Amino acid sequence: MTATTTKSAFWRGFRDGFPFILGAAPFGLLFGVLATEAGLNVAQVMSMGVLVIAGASQFTALSQMQENAPVIMVLAAALAVNMRMAMYSAALAPHLGAAPLWQRAIAAYILVDNAYAVSAVEFDRRPEQSTATKMAFYIGCAVPVWVVWYGATLTGALLGQAIPPEFALDFAVPIAFLAIVAPMLRTIAHVAAALTSMVLGLALAFLPYSSGLLIAAAVAMIVGAEIERRMGDRFK
């Protein structure tokens, strides 16, 4: 496998992943602003963005921190939201599992929704590609969002410091979640999972530190998975 081939794969991935910066930029900007509104300084905001690099989980953790939830609850909530990454990793393992450890470590760090979705389509369409070519494509796909997320988060953090306290933006957190979730409601299973989490989340709102949301999320995933299984059985 030549360097030219892997370089070409990288730039194909970069091209296919580039449009997703249109979603990453505003969410990174919003997170930076809201995090400073919540009391984090620029260094703390950037540390969270660099270490976590997962929009939905960061918004979840931030919401928990604003409620003064214990650290274990903050971590549990963020982990629950990001559990889909485990499924993404399992799906990519047959394609990237033979790569050197350091490459797999980088791939795990930069794993985001768009990198998985675009790469999965590419690998299914061209299964004959070598591991090195697939890895180059995957990293190329992830890099645009990765870089833009950092830049947008920093910009938001700097802007957030300049926003007067009377212009609080707490309302933007639930709006951000709606914007993240709404495009994902594409099937009956997705809608059923969303409705289950909504109903249970409201019913269990009395539990401390929004812990009811963790229960609601777990039940919703079970409901969605069961509906998908039954629908799959019907069309076999």
C-alpha positions as CSV (number, residue, x, y, z in Angstrom):
1,M,0.0,0.0,0.0
2,T,1.6,3.3,-1.1
3,A,1.7,6.6,0.7
4,T,-0.2,8.1,-2.3
5,T,-3.1,5.7,-1.8
6,T,-3.5,6.5,2.0
7,K,-3.1,10.2,1.3
8,S,-5.8,10.0,-1.3
9,A,-8.0,8.1,1.2
10,F,-7.4,10.8,3.8
11,W,-8.5,13.6,1.6
12,R,-11.5,11.7,0.4
13,G,-12.5,11.3,4.0
14,F,-11.7,15.0,4.7
15,R,-14.0,16.0,1.8
16,D,-16.8,13.8,3.0
17,G,-16.5,14.9,6.6
18,F,-16.1,18.6,5.9
19,P,-19.9,19.5,5.6
20,F,-20.4,18.4,9.2
21,I,-18.6,21.4,10.5
22,L,-21.9,23.3,9.8
23,G,-23.3,21.4,12.8
24,A,-20.1,21.2,15.0
25,A,-19.4,24.9,14.8
26,P,-22.6,26.3,16.4
27,F,-22.7,23.6,19.0
28,G,-19.1,24.1,20.0
29,L,-19.7,27.9,20.1
30,L,-22.9,27.4,22.3
31,F,-21.1,25.0,24.7
32,G,-18.3,27.5,25.2
33,V,-20.7,30.3,26.0
34,L,-22.9,28.2,28.3
35,A,-19.9,26.7,30.1
36,T,-18.6,30.2,31.0
37,E,-22.1,31.2,32.0
38,A,-22.1,28.3,34.4
39,G,-18.9,29.5,36.0
40,L,-16.1,27.7,34.3
41,N,-13.1,29.6,33.1
42,V,-11.6,29.4,29.7
43,A,-9.0,26.8,30.7
44,Q,-11.7,24.6,32.3
45,V,-13.9,24.9,29.3
46,M,-11.1,23.9,26.9
47,S,-10.0,21.1,29.1
48,M,-13.5,19.6,29.1
49,G,-13.7,20.1,25.3
50,V,-10.4,18.4,24.6
51,L,-10.8,15.6,27.1
52,V,-14.4,14.7,26.3
53,I,-14.9,15.9,22.7
54,A,-18.6,14.8,22.7
55,G,-21.2,17.5,22.4
56,A,-24.2,15.8,23.9
57,S,-22.3,14.4,26.8
58,Q,-20.7,17.8,27.5
59,F,-24.1,19.5,27.6
60,T,-25.4,16.8,29.9
61,A,-22.5,17.1,32.3
62,L,-22.8,20.9,32.3
63,S,-26.5,20.6,33.1
64,Q,-25.7,18.3,36.0
65,M,-22.9,20.6,37.3
66,Q,-25.3,23.5,37.3
67,E,-27.5,21.5,39.6
68,N,-24.5,20.8,41.9
69,A,-24.8,17.1,41.3
70,P,-22.2,14.8,42.8
71,V,-19.2,13.9,40.6
72,I,-20.4,10.3,40.2
73,M,-23.8,11.5,38.9
74,V,-22.1,13.9,36.4
75,L,-19.9,11.1,35.1
76,A,-22.8,8.6,35.0
77,A,-25.1,11.0,33.1
78,A,-22.4,11.9,30.5
79,L,-21.5,8.2,30.1
80,A,-25.1,7.2,29.6
81,V,-25.5,9.8,26.8
82,N,-22.4,8.6,25.1
83,M,-23.0,4.9,25.3
84,R,-23.7,4.8,21.5
85,M,-19.9,5.2,21.0
86,A,-19.5,1.7,22.3
87,M,-21.8,0.5,19.5
88,Y,-19.9,2.6,16.9
89,S,-16.6,1.1,18.1
90,A,-17.9,-2.5,17.8
91,A,-19.1,-1.8,14.3
92,L,-15.8,-0.3,13.2
93,A,-13.6,-2.9,14.9
94,P,-13.7,-5.4,12.0
95,H,-12.4,-2.7,9.7
96,L,-9.9,-0.9,11.9
97,G,-9.0,-3.5,14.5
98,A,-5.8,-4.7,12.7
99,A,-4.3,-1.2,12.8
100,P,-1.4,-0.4,15.2
101,L,-2.4,0.4,18.8
102,W,-1.4,4.1,18.5
103,Q,-3.7,4.5,15.4
104,R,-6.5,2.8,17.2
105,A,-6.0,5.0,20.2
106,I,-6.3,8.1,17.9
107,A,-9.3,6.6,16.2
108,A,-11.1,6.0,19.5
109,Y,-10.3,9.6,20.7
110,I,-11.7,11.3,17.6
111,L,-14.8,9.0,17.2
112,V,-17.8,11.2,16.6
113,D,-21.2,10.5,15.0
114,N,-20.3,11.8,11.5
115,A,-17.0,10.0,11.4
116,Y,-18.7,6.7,12.2
117,A,-21.7,7.2,9.9
118,V,-19.6,8.3,6.8
119,S,-16.9,5.7,7.4
120,A,-19.4,2.8,7.9
121,V,-21.0,3.6,4.5
122,E,-17.6,3.9,2.8
123,F,-16.3,0.6,4.3
124,D,-19.5,-1.3,3.3
125,R,-19.2,0.1,-0.2
126,R,-15.5,-0.7,-0.5
127,P,-14.8,-3.6,1.8
128,E,-11.7,-4.6,-0.2
129,Q,-9.7,-1.6,1.0
130,S,-6.7,-2.3,3.3
131,T,-6.8,-1.4,7.0
132,A,-4.3,1.5,6.4
133,T,-6.5,2.9,3.7
134,K,-9.6,2.6,5.8
135,M,-7.9,4.2,8.8
136,A,-6.7,7.1,6.6
137,F,-10.2,7.7,5.3
138,Y,-11.7,7.6,8.9
139,I,-9.2,10.0,10.3
140,G,-9.6,12.3,7.3
141,C,-13.4,12.3,7.9
142,A,-13.0,13.1,11.7
143,V,-10.4,15.8,11.4
144,P,-12.6,18.7,10.2
145,V,-15.1,18.4,13.0
146,W,-12.4,17.7,15.5
147,V,-10.5,20.9,14.7
148,V,-13.6,23.1,14.3
149,W,-15.0,21.8,17.7
150,Y,-11.9,23.1,19.5
151,G,-11.9,26.4,17.7
152,A,-15.6,27.0,18.2
153,T,-15.5,26.0,21.9
154,L,-12.6,28.5,22.5
155,T,-14.4,31.2,20.6
156,G,-17.6,30.6,22.7
157,A,-15.7,30.6,25.9
158,L,-14.1,33.9,25.1
159,L,-17.4,35.4,24.0
160,G,-19.1,34.0,27.1
161,Q,-16.9,36.0,29.4
162,A,-18.0,39.2,27.7
163,I,-21.8,38.5,28.1
164,P,-23.3,40.4,31.0
165,P,-24.9,38.2,33.7
166,E,-28.4,39.7,33.0
167,F,-28.3,38.0,29.6
168,A,-28.3,34.5,31.0
169,L,-28.5,31.7,28.3
170,D,-29.7,28.8,30.5
171,F,-32.6,28.3,28.2
172,A,-30.3,27.3,25.3
173,V,-29.4,24.0,26.9
174,P,-32.7,22.3,26.3
175,I,-32.9,23.9,22.9
176,A,-29.5,22.5,22.1
177,F,-30.7,19.0,23.1
178,L,-33.8,19.3,20.9
179,A,-31.6,20.3,18.0
180,I,-29.4,17.2,18.6
181,V,-32.2,14.7,19.0
182,A,-34.8,15.9,16.4
183,P,-32.8,14.9,13.3
184,M,-32.3,11.4,14.8
185,L,-36.0,10.5,15.0
186,R,-36.1,8.7,11.7
187,T,-37.9,5.4,12.5
188,I,-40.7,4.1,14.7
189,A,-38.1,2.6,17.1
190,H,-36.4,6.1,17.5
191,V,-39.7,7.8,18.1
192,A,-40.8,5.2,20.6
193,A,-37.5,5.5,22.5
194,A,-37.8,9.3,22.5
195,L,-41.4,9.2,23.8
196,T,-40.5,6.6,26.5
197,S,-37.6,8.7,27.7
198,M,-39.8,11.8,27.8
199,V,-42.7,10.2,29.7
200,L,-40.4,8.5,32.2
201,G,-38.2,11.5,32.5
202,L,-41.2,13.6,33.6
203,A,-42.6,10.9,35.8
204,L,-39.3,10.5,37.6
205,A,-38.5,14.2,37.8
206,F,-38.8,14.0,41.6
207,L,-35.6,12.0,41.9
208,P,-32.5,14.0,43.0
209,Y,-29.9,15.3,40.6
210,S,-32.0,14.4,37.6
211,S,-31.1,10.7,38.2
212,G,-34.5,9.8,36.8
213,L,-33.1,10.7,33.4
214,L,-30.6,7.8,33.6
215,I,-33.5,5.4,34.3
216,A,-35.5,6.9,31.5
217,A,-32.6,6.6,29.1
218,A,-32.0,2.9,30.0
219,V,-35.6,2.0,29.6
220,A,-35.9,4.0,26.3
221,M,-32.9,2.1,24.8
222,I,-34.5,-1.2,25.7
223,V,-37.8,-0.2,24.2
224,G,-36.2,1.1,21.0
225,A,-34.0,-2.1,20.6
226,E,-37.0,-4.4,21.2
227,I,-39.1,-2.6,18.6
228,E,-36.3,-2.8,16.1
229,R,-35.9,-6.5,16.8
230,R,-39.6,-7.2,16.3
231,M,-39.7,-5.1,13.1
232,G,-36.6,-7.0,11.8
233,D,-38.3,-10.3,12.6
234,R,-41.4,-9.3,10.7
235,F,-39.5,-8.6,7.5
236,K,-37.4,-11.7,7.6
